[in-house]
């Protein structure tokens, strides 16, 4: 884990423990990396409730309950799907906060969307914020960049 990621994870641990907040994660393109980063440091069990990897459309709809209409209208690589994922995992787990990732790691174009395009969303209370990000590099670089961006979005959501 690089220094930037370690700093973000350390800050999440600090804030969530101090404020007694709980966190859940719904991941697609990051494949569990956000959850992995959160649990690298000891003490994550004080606030981290659950992480769900819903890689397929069927999993997004079946496990998270994302409406088929959202995915058919906007695609899995979309802000709307990221927002729906974050809101769904928060409802399912009853956590104070949640974060989600969905995107195209590449190398091929997916849904007419370029490799490196990632959407993420974070919920804190009833407020949901979302971001689009574009990363360059191989799949692993995109995945790491997306996971770090999601961690930073969690910090933004709880700092507002």
C-alpha angles and dihedrals in degrees: 000000000000124000095259092054093045090051092051093047092047091051092049090052091049096048097042094048094043094049095035092235126157127222137203131182134209112192135183115157094023090058096209098319094121090053090046093053092049091053097045091088120063117254099043089125088073090072113001109096107171147342122204126191109205103176100160130060088242092056093047090052099036103040102028097028095232106174113252087227092063094053095040092049099042107014130235090281097065144104090242092057092046091051092047091050094051093046092046096051090047091053093045095051101032092229126157091232139020140178134200139191132199129162151112115286091182155170090177129047111261122200088349087300121126125244111267096037111130134173124199135178135191130197125204112176108320094333121099123191125185139190139194117217134181119207130187128212140050122331093269093053091049091047093050092046092050093049092051091047090052091051090050090049089055089054091049092050094052094042096056 
